[in-house]
């Protein structure tokens, strides 16, 4: 997901879906992560979006993980809120009780409108799993939108949905491919292994930054490519 107002990648998640192994690997890449550029400088991985948009961000992640990325979905957060309202809300199953920006989210299944969906996604500080926990909530919201949005009843509103999507979502997936994934990859989508790029503190020019644990990168790359 991106924040187009500030032109950075707010949340970066890489999915490797294997219908053969019936599993999905979801790699959460912290937006605060700093990586080495080709000229040897340290730079925040989310900042590449501001320099070259989706293409540069994807190329940067591919180089970082030495792993190809076939498809992408870029979602502006404002679009998520509007789509959820158009389809009449989504159902989520919350696993962590919390209150965020005046809204209380109890444990268990509940219906969310667009505004509350954004609050559900954005909360980070109260989640013991931090970026991984937020990535899980984001995936749940996207799944909820797909499940509701591709239902026969909701497809009647496809013109309204497409109007919002065209403004707030970019992807190289066709509608048929999205539908195929939603229908045929459900088994893999229900078996998700969540991992996160591990980081460590490093002092650069008197400033402490988060850099990747280098010995883990090769392992992550191999895991994704072999899935």
Buried (B, 14 or more C-beta within 10 A) or exposed (E): BBBBEEEBBBBBBBBBBBBEBBBBBBBBBBBEBBBEEEEEEBBBBBBBBBEEBBEBBBEBBEEBBEBEBEEBBBBBBBBBBBBBBBBEBBEBEBEBEBEBEEBEBEEEEBEBEBEBBBBBBBBBEEBEBBBBBBBBBBBBBBBBBBBBBBEEEBEEEBEBBEEBBEEBBBBEBEEEEBEEBBEEBEEBBEEBEBBBBBBEEEEEEEEEBBBBEEEBBEEBBEBBEEB
